[in-house]
Amino acid sequence: MSKRNILFIAAGLLALFSVAILILQIPAINDRVTWRYEVAKTYVRNVLDPVGAVPTAIPNPTGTISPASPTAPVTPTSIVVDTPIPPTPTLAPPPPQAALGSPPYEKQTANNCGPAALSMMLHMFSWTGDQKTISEVIKPVNGDRNVNPEEMAFWVRNYAGWLRIEYRVGGDLDTLKRLIAAAYPVIIEGTTSLHPDDTGWPDDDLWAAHYLLLTGYDDATQTFTAQDPYRGPDKSIPYEQLVSEWKPFNYLYLVVYLPDQETEIQALLGSNWDRDVNRQNALTSAEAATVKDPNDAFAWFNLGSNLVYFERWDSANAAYDKAREIGLPQRMFRYQFGPFLANFHGHRNDDLLALTEYALQRTEMSEETWLWHGWALYRKGDTTGAVENWRKALSIHPGYEDALYALNFVGATP
């Protein structure tokens, strides 16, 4: 081949490369390419090093701070729930149907159902931003796979200060209906089945968390109307399906309102307005669910999460261990981190290492998991490894306060 032809080919390749660079500057294309790269990288990693199902627990080998012996069966009665529950005032039943006007629909970008759902909700209060406005603050790195309800509440309180936001757990259908009937849209965190094109590994169960904005319901059809950032606007969801998909996230719900509406919100939530009482109610409901069906892994997981709230680490570990023994979805620890806290405070360091390593194999872009894996390394005397983990957490979520605290704790710079 002549030098002239080689130069022409080189020039052509350079031009194509330049065009590709320019195209990648388009945010929508860059986001999609980055998403596909992360999916492909995760797939290859899991092909080369399969991790299988969620591991069962490794109890504290010293036996000094641990739940019931792993050889003894864990039953609902072996986890004592002795928190007193105050009487719940009787609330009026909600009307048989209600419908709010649908906000402008916003389809989520990758990993962005939370900001998209919140954006649609805020538009119902005359807000004019979009999901990117929110995610740039609470999820500035596109690959970050999870947005916690605490992060969405943080955004509203600090960037839409003319509004108020509250979230609670242990919700039920009447609570959702009562809020919607009073003209308050509600966001819930539940689950969805991913499209097969989004599979992350060969044995992917395609189970993922998902936020929905509820804007109506109808007892005649037994359905809610949902603005679904993944599947489309005004989707009808049967009551039974919604409850089933809501359960894995402790029946969590968020509501936004104006400051002068707080008295009305308090009345609508009843005893659940008080955060401690709300958790007590949720804890009792979760315990009852484990009695009703001792093989319900999500009921045991919710019981563990509510026990974590009250810092009852041993009982929480026992509940989480039972949930893991029964079987949990592969991505469970992408979204919920109560088992990490329970292991850490229960001094079960080997289990904390094993569980966070499993979670990182499934979801590398998780600042919370890097944080707790770092603390497990620190407990083993590997401060250098811990610092690397905490810096990794910061690379996924710049400004992540828990990682900054950890680095400051050991005298390391971000």
N, C-alpha and C positions, 0 to 999 in steps of 0.2 A: 504494500500500500504506500502511495506517495506521501511525502510530508505534507503536501497541500491538502490531501483528503483527511489525513490525521488531524490537521489543524481545523478543518471544517467540522469534523465529528466532535472534537474537543470543544469548539465554540458552541455547537448545538447542545451538547450535554451541559455546558455551563449556563446556556440560556434557559434550558429546562429546569436546572437547579435553581436559578434565580427566580423563575416563575413560581416554582414550588414554594420557595421561601416567601414570596409575596402573597401567595394564596393562603399560606399558614398564618399570615398576619390577620386574616379575617377571623374574628373571635369565634363565630359559630363553627367554622371549619376546624380551627385549632382545637376547640373543645372536643369535637367529635374524634379527631385524629388522636388526641391525647387519651381520650377514653378508650379507644380501640387498642392503643398501645398498652395501656395498663391491663386491659382484659387479656390481651395476648400474652403478656409477660406472666400474669398470674396463671394462665392455662399451662404454659410451658413449665413453670416451676412445679405445679402440681402433677404434671405428667412425669417429670424427672424424680419427684419426691412425694409420692402420694401420702396423704395424711389420714384418710378415712373419716370415720365418724367422730363426733365429739368424744374426747377421752373421759373415762370414768375417773373418779377422784383419787388423789393420792393424799391420804390423811396425814396429819402431823405425826412423824415417827416417834416423837418423844412422848406423845400421849398427854402432855401437860395442858395443852389448850387445844382441844379437838372436840368434834361432835361425838355422837354415839359410835361405838365400835363398828367398823365397816362390816364385820361379820354378823352383826345383829340387825334384823330388819328394822327399817325406819318406818314408823307409822304416824298418822296424824297426831295420835295421843302422846307420842314420844317427844313432840315439839310443843312445849307448853306455851300457850298464848294467854297470858294472864293480865293483859292491859285492859283496864276497865273501859267500857263503852258507855258514854252518856246517852240518855234517851234521845231518839231522833224525832223532831217535831213532824207532825203529819202535814204533808204538802198536798195542795190540790192536784188532782190528776190533770195531765195535759189534755188539750182538745184533740179530737180524732185526726186532725190534719192541719198542716201549716206549710206555707211556701214563701220563701224570701225571693226577691229579685236576684237573678243570676249575675254575678260580676263578669267583667270582661275575662274571657278564658285565657289562661296562660299555661302553655305546655312546658313542662319542666325540661331543662337541660340535664345533662348527665349528673346523676347523684344529687339532684336538686329539688326533690318533691317538697321538702319542708319549706324552703324559701318561696317556691312557687305557690304552695297552698297559702302561706302567710300573706304573700303579695295579693292574691285574689281576695282574701279576707279583708285586708286593709283597704282595698279599693271600695269595699262596701261601707267604709267610713270616710270616703272622699280623699283617700291617699292617691298620689299620682305616680309613684315609682314603679319598679318592676322587680322580679326575682333577683336580677343581677345586683340591684341596689342593696339588697339584703345579704346575698351570698358574698359580696365583696368584703363584708365586715366579718361575718361569722363562719364563712367557708371560702377564704380567699384563694386557696389552692384547689383547682378543679378536681383533682384526684381524690380529695378527702371524701370518703364514702358515707359519712354520717353527719347528721345535724341533730343535736339533742334538743329537747323541749326547753331546757335551761338556756340554750343559746338563742333560740327564737324569742324567749321572754326577755333576755338581755337586750336584744336588738330593739324591741318595741320600747322598753323602758328608757333606752339611751338615745334612740334615733327617731322615735315617734312619741315623744314625751307628753303630747297632748292626749294620748290614749293610755289606758291601763290594760294589763294582761294578767291572767291567772291560769294556772294549769293544776289539775288534780288527777288522782288515780281512782280506781274502783268505781268508775262510772257505770251507768245502766241506761237502758232505753228511755225510761221516763225522764231522766236528767237531760239527755240530749233533746228530747221532744220539748220539754219545758223551756229550755233555752231558746230553741228555734222558734217556738210559738210566741216568745216574748221579743222576737226580732233580733236575736243574737246568733249569728252563724257560729258553728263549732268546728274546730279542727280535731280530728282523732288520729292517733298513731296505731296502725294495724299492720297487716301483711298483704303481700300480693305475690302472684306467680310471675317470675320474669319471663320474657320472651326467650325461646330457645337460642336465638341469635346472640343473646347476652350471657350464655353459659360461661362459667369461669374455670371449669375443670371437668375431666371426663365423667365423674360421678355426681355432678352438680344437681342438687335437689331443687334449684331455681326458686328457693324461698328467700324473700327479702322483706324488709320493713317498708312501710309506705304511709305517707300522710295524705289524708283526704279532708276536704272542706265540705261539711254538710250544710245544705241550705233549704232542706224541706223534708217532709215525711208525710205518709198517708197510711192510716191504719186499715183502710179498706183494701189496699193492695199489699199491705205489710212491707212497705219499702221506704227507704230514705233516698233523697236526691243528693248526689254527691258531685262536686267539682273535682274530678280526678286528674291530677297533673300528668299522669302517665297514660291514661286511656281515653280521656276526653271529657267534655262538659256534660252536665245534667245526666249523669249516669244513675240508673235505678239499682239500688242494692237491697236485696231482701233483708229483713230484720235478722233472720237466723244466720245468714252469711256474714253480716256485719259483726254480730256478736262473736262468731267463731274467729274471724280475722282480727278482731280487736283484743281478744283474750291474751295473746302472747306478750302484749305490752301493758299488762296490768290495767286495762281499760282506761288508758290515759286520754284526757281531753283538755283542750285549750280554748279559752274564750277571751275576746277583746271587747272593751267597752269604754265609754267616756267617764271621766271622774264623777260626774253628777249622777251616774247610773249605778254606782257601787252599792247603794242600799238595796236596789232592786236585785242585783246579782247575788248579794248575800241572802236575800229571801229565797231566790230560786235554788240556790245550792243548799240551803238549810244547814244542818250540822256540818256538812262537808266544806263550808266556807273556812272553818278552822283547819289549818293544815295538819295539826297533830291528830285531831279527831278524824279527819279524812283518812289518814293512814291507819288509824285504829279500825275504822270501818272496813277499809280495804283488807287489812290483815285478817279480820274475822271472816270476811267473805272468802278469802283465799283458803283459809283453814277449812271452812265448810266445804269448799270445792274439793279439797283433798280427801275429805271424809266421804263425800258423795262418789268420787271416782279416784281411788288411790293410785291408778295408773295414768292420771292426767299430768303429764310432765309440765305443762304450762301453769297449772294450778300450783304445783310445788315451786316452780320458779318464781311465780308472783308472791307466794308466801315468803320465800327467801328475800325478795326485794323489799317487801314491807318490813321484815325483821331487820334488814340492814338500816332502814330509816331510823329505827329505834336503837341501833348499835348493839343488837343482840347477835353477836358474831357467831357464836357456837351454833345456835339454833338456825341461823341463816345458812351456815355451811351445811348443816344436816339437810335442810330443805333443798338447797342447790344440788347437793350430791345425789339426792333421790331423783331430781329432775334429769340429771345427766345419766344416771343409771337407766332410767326409762327410755331416754333418747330425746335429743334436741336438734333443731335444724342447724345446718353447717354454718350459717351466717349469724347465729344468735349473738355471738360475742363481738360482732361488728357494731351492734347497736346498744347493748345493755352490759354494764360493767360492774353490777353488784357483786358477782362472784369474785372479781378481782379484789374489791374492798374487803369482802368477808375473809378471803384467804389471807390477805395482808394483815388484817387486824387479828385474825385467828392464828397467826404465826405458822401458816401452812405454806412455807416458801417453795417447796418442791412442786406442790400442786399449782401454785401461782405461776411458776416458770413453765410448767407443762401446758397449762391452759392458755397463757398468753402466747406461747410459741405456736400452739395450734391456731389461735386466732390470727396471728401474723401470717401464717402460711396461707390462710384463706383470704385475709384482707391486710395487705402490707401497708396501705395508706390509712392508718388509724392512729391518730395521735394519742388517744386514750390507752390503747394497747401498748404502744411504745413506752408511755409513761410508767405503766405498772410492770412491764417487763424490766424496765430500768430499776425500779424499786426492788424487784426480786434479785437482780444482779447485785445491787448495793448490799442487800441483806447477806449475800454470799461472799462479800468482801471484794467484789469486782467493781470498784468505783469508776475505773476507766470505761468499762463497758456500759455502766449506768449513765455516765455523762454522754456517751455516744448515742444512747437510746433517747435521752431527753432532748438532745439537739435534733435528732431525727423527728421527734414529736413537734418541735418548733418549726422544722422545715415543712411539715404538713399543715400546721396551723400556726402561722406567725403570731406572736403575742400570747400564746397559750399560757395562761397564768400558772397552772399546776406544774408545767415543765419549768417555767422560770423559777418558781419556788424551789423545785427539786435541785436545780443547778445552783441556786443561791445557798441552799442548805449544805452543799458540799464545797462551797467556795469556788465554783467553776463559772466561767463566763458563757453567755449564750453563743 
